[in-house]
Amino acid sequence: MRNVLLAAGVYNVLWGAWAVLFPGAIFNWLEMPQPNYPQFWQCIGMIVGVYGVGYAIAAFDPARHWPIVLVGFLGKVFGPLGMVQALWTGELPWGFALNCVTNDLIWWVPFSLILKYAWDQYQADAGGDLLPDEPTLLAETMTTQGSSLAGLSRQQPVLVVFLRHSGCSFCREALADLSASRENMEKNGSKLVLVHMGSAASFATFATSYGLGDVPAVSDPERRLYRGLGLRRGKVSQLLGLSVWWRGLKSFLAGHRPGALEGDGTQMPGVFLIHQGRVVRRFLHANAADRPDYAALAQLPVTP
């Protein structure tokens, strides 16, 4: 990836310098009329050359600098589309398309692979810190009411619901479902705890609108608890698959309107039942649209 991006950087700088210093050269070569305003062609050369500087910077950490690669890739896709239209109408000679081959088409595959690598790294996200084991993490995690998750679970079973970002329709649907099933859960002896990625103050207001303002909550903007219990960022199919769109439409029509993004929009949700300081049941969403039975998950599993 480094070699590809360095090569793209060198190529772009050289091509840009050529267009700036010799704006009429390509038109002479293709026996085309010289443009009335060669400064426009020189400006294009300057833009291409500046992209080259960006590629050279991205070469030293492709996953971190993926936006540079993405913007370059989009230009390399949209440019040929305009060229096809100009060739089809005869506004440009076919020889001019050589620019698209060397400037755009030959970079499609390597740039696509670099972007895929960056996405894979983003999904795998280790967070950069070494997380403790589950019992320690549960003992260290404090709720808004001043008790640890492990401490609460020693008093009664605790259903810990990890939410998506608060602007997600499915997050809002989940809160409505939890509000409806909370009474049954508490009658069966289980306590509800909500984990979110926003600020404590904003989430308190948000939860109150669903009648859950008094429920203990954990603010986890760094996703430390999410990652510690095995909840990862979703794949494209888990976040944007056809079934997700269909369920999203149904959720929207049911009144769960999306809002402003607060938290990581790709984070997957999950549900964990904790008892005596350890996880005794897990529900990992297959996709963002999964709608678990919270009352059933809140019951302790029957041991033989």
C-alpha positions in Angstrom: 0.0 0.0 0.0 2.8 2.4 0.8 4.5 1.7 -2.6 1.2 2.2 -4.4 0.5 5.5 -2.7 4.0 6.8 -3.1 3.9 5.9 -6.8 0.5 7.7 -7.1 2.0 10.7 -5.4 5.0 10.9 -7.7 2.9 10.4 -10.8 0.4 13.1 -9.8 3.2 15.6 -8.9 4.9 15.0 -12.2 1.7 15.1 -14.3 0.6 18.2 -12.5 3.9 19.9 -13.1 3.8 19.0 -16.8 0.3 20.5 -17.1 1.3 23.7 -15.3 4.6 24.2 -17.2 3.5 23.0 -20.6 -0.2 23.6 -20.8 -0.3 23.3 -24.6 1.7 20.1 -24.9 -1.1 17.5 -24.8 -3.2 19.6 -27.3 -0.3 19.7 -29.8 0.3 16.0 -29.4 -3.3 15.2 -30.1 -3.6 17.9 -32.8 -6.4 19.6 -30.9 -7.1 23.3 -30.9 -5.4 25.1 -28.1 -7.7 26.2 -25.3 -8.6 29.8 -25.1 -7.7 29.9 -21.5 -4.7 27.7 -20.8 -4.9 28.8 -17.2 -7.8 26.4 -16.7 -5.7 23.5 -17.8 -2.9 24.7 -15.5 -5.3 24.9 -12.6 -6.2 21.2 -13.3 -2.5 20.4 -13.2 -2.2 22.2 -9.9 -5.1 20.2 -8.4 -3.7 16.9 -9.6 -0.3 17.8 -8.2 -1.7 18.7 -4.8 -3.5 15.3 -4.7 0.0 13.8 -5.2 1.2 15.4 -2.0 -1.9 14.0 -0.2 -1.1 10.5 -1.5 2.5 10.7 -0.3 1.3 11.6 3.2 -1.3 8.8 3.2 1.4 6.3 2.2 2.9 6.4 5.7 -0.4 5.3 7.4 -3.0 4.2 4.8 -5.6 3.1 7.4 -5.4 6.4 9.3 -5.4 8.6 6.2 -8.2 6.7 4.4 -10.2 10.0 3.7 -7.4 11.1 1.4 -7.5 7.8 -0.5 -11.3 7.9 -0.6 -11.5 11.4 -2.1 -8.8 10.4 -4.7 -10.7 7.3 -5.5 -14.0 9.2 -6.0 -12.2 11.6 -8.4 -10.8 8.6 -10.3 -14.4 7.2 -10.7 -16.2 10.3 -11.6 -13.6 11.6 -14.0 -13.9 8.7 -16.4 -17.7 9.0 -16.3 -17.4 12.6 -17.6 -14.8 11.4 -20.2 -17.2 8.7 -21.5 -19.9 11.3 -22.0 -17.5 13.6 -23.8 -16.2 10.8 -26.1 -19.8 9.6 -26.8 -20.9 13.0 -28.0 -17.7 13.6 -29.9 -16.7 16.6 -27.9 -13.2 15.1 -27.2 -11.0 12.8 -29.4 -10.5 9.2 -28.3 -6.8 9.9 -27.8 -7.6 12.2 -25.0 -9.0 9.2 -23.0 -5.4 8.1 -22.4 -5.4 10.6 -19.6 -8.2 8.6 -17.9 -6.2 5.3 -18.3 -3.1 6.6 -16.5 -4.7 9.1 -14.2 -7.7 7.1 -13.1 -8.4 3.5 -14.3 -5.1 1.9 -13.4 -5.6 3.0 -9.8 -9.1 1.7 -9.3 -8.1 -1.8 -8.0 -5.2 -0.8 -5.7 -7.2 2.2 -4.2 -10.2 -0.1 -3.6 -8.0 -2.6 -1.8 -6.5 0.1 0.4 -10.0 1.3 1.3 -11.1 -2.2 2.1 -8.0 -2.6 4.3 -8.8 0.6 6.1 -12.4 -0.5 6.7 -11.3 -3.9 8.0 -8.9 -2.1 10.4 -11.8 0.2 11.5 -14.0 -2.8 12.2 -11.4 -4.7 14.1 -10.6 -1.6 16.2 -8.8 -2.7 19.3 -9.1 0.7 20.8 -5.4 1.0 21.5 -5.7 0.0 25.1 -5.5 -3.4 26.8 -8.8 -4.2 28.4 -9.2 -6.3 31.6 -11.1 -9.5 31.7 -14.9 -9.5 31.9 -15.2 -9.8 35.8 -12.7 -7.0 36.3 -14.4 -4.8 33.7 -17.8 -5.3 35.3 -16.4 -4.5 38.7 -14.7 -1.3 37.4 -17.7 0.0 35.4 -19.8 2.4 37.5 -23.4 3.4 36.7 -24.9 6.9 37.1 -26.3 5.8 40.5 -22.8 5.1 41.9 -22.9 1.3 41.9 -20.7 -1.0 39.8 -22.3 -3.5 37.4 -20.8 -6.4 39.4 -22.1 -4.9 42.6 -25.6 -4.6 41.3 -25.5 -8.1 39.9 -24.8 -9.5 43.4 -28.1 -8.1 44.6 -30.2 -9.3 41.7 -29.8 -10.3 38.0 -29.0 -7.3 35.8 -30.0 -7.0 32.2 -27.4 -4.7 30.6 -28.6 -3.4 27.2 -26.0 -1.8 25.0 -27.6 0.7 22.6 -26.6 2.0 19.3 -26.1 5.8 18.9 -29.1 7.8 20.2 -30.0 9.1 16.7 -30.6 5.6 15.4 -34.3 4.6 14.8 -33.5 1.1 16.2 -32.0 2.6 19.4 -35.3 4.6 19.9 -37.3 1.5 19.1 -35.3 -0.5 21.7 -36.0 2.1 24.4 -39.7 2.0 23.6 -39.6 -1.8 23.9 -37.7 -1.7 27.1 -40.1 0.8 28.6 -43.0 -1.5 27.7 -41.3 -4.7 29.2 -39.6 -3.1 32.2 -42.4 -3.8 34.6 -42.4 -7.5 33.8 -38.6 -7.7 34.1 -38.7 -6.1 37.5 -41.5 -8.3 38.7 -39.3 -11.3 37.8 -36.5 -9.8 39.9 -34.2 -8.4 37.2 -32.8 -4.9 37.1 -32.3 -2.9 33.9 -29.1 -1.0 33.0 -28.5 1.0 29.8 -25.1 1.5 28.2 -24.8 4.3 25.6 -22.1 6.3 23.8 -23.3 9.8 24.6 -22.8 12.2 27.5 -24.6 11.3 30.7 -26.6 14.6 30.7 -27.9 14.3 27.2 -28.8 10.6 27.6 -30.6 11.3 30.8 -32.9 13.7 28.9 -33.2 11.2 26.0 -34.1 8.3 28.3 -36.6 10.3 30.3 -38.6 10.9 27.1 -39.2 7.1 27.1 -40.0 6.9 30.8 -36.5 5.4 31.6 -34.9 8.4 33.2 -34.5 6.7 36.5 -32.8 3.6 35.0 -29.1 3.2 35.9 -26.9 4.0 32.9 -23.3 3.8 31.8 -21.8 6.5 29.5 -19.2 4.7 27.3 -18.1 7.1 24.6 -14.8 5.3 24.2 -16.7 2.1 23.7 -14.5 0.4 26.3 -17.3 -1.7 27.8 -18.7 -2.5 24.3 -15.3 -3.8 23.2 -14.6 -5.6 26.5 -17.8 -7.7 26.1 -17.2 -8.5 22.5 -19.4 -5.9 20.7 -17.8 -4.7 17.5 -18.5 -2.3 14.7 -20.9 -3.7 12.2 -20.2 -4.9 8.7 -21.8 -3.1 5.7 -24.4 -5.9 5.5 -25.2 -5.6 9.2 -25.7 -1.9 9.0 -27.1 -1.3 5.5 -28.4 -4.7 4.3 -31.8 -5.0 2.6 -33.4 -6.5 5.7 -32.1 -3.5 7.8 -33.6 -1.0 5.4 -36.9 -2.8 5.4 -37.0 -3.0 9.2 -35.9 0.7 9.3 -38.8 1.7 7.2 -41.2 -0.2 9.5 -39.6 1.4 12.6 -39.9 4.8 11.0 -43.6 4.3 10.2 -44.1 3.2 13.8 -42.9 6.6 14.9 -39.3 6.0 15.7 -37.8 8.9 13.8 -34.0 9.1 13.5 -32.1 12.0 15.1 -28.7 13.5 15.4 -25.7 11.1 15.6 -24.2 10.8 19.0 -21.6 8.1 19.2 -20.1 5.7 16.7 -22.7 5.1 14.0 -21.2 1.7 13.1 -21.3 0.3 16.6 -23.4 -2.9 17.0 -25.7 -3.3 20.0 -26.1 -6.2 22.3 -27.8 -7.5 25.5 -26.1 -9.2 28.5 -27.6 -10.8 31.6 -25.2 -10.4 34.5 -25.5 -12.4 37.8 -23.1 -12.7 40.7 -20.5 -10.6 38.9 -20.4 -12.6 35.6 -22.2 -12.8 32.3 -24.7 -15.7 32.3 -26.5 -14.8 29.0 -25.5 -13.0 25.8 -27.5 -11.7 22.9 -25.3 -10.4 20.0 -27.3 -8.7 17.3 -26.9 -10.3 13.9 -27.7 -6.9 12.4 -28.6 -3.5 13.6 -32.3 -4.2 13.1 -32.6 -7.2 15.4 -35.4 -6.8 17.9 -34.7 -9.1 20.9 -37.3 -10.2 23.5 -35.9 -8.3 26.5 -38.3 -9.9 29.0 -37.1 -13.4 28.1 -33.5 -12.4 28.1 -33.9 -11.0 31.6 -34.7 -14.3 33.1 -31.9 -16.4 34.6 -31.2 -19.5 32.6 -32.4 -22.8 34.1 -29.5 -24.9 35.3 -30.0 -28.7 35.2 
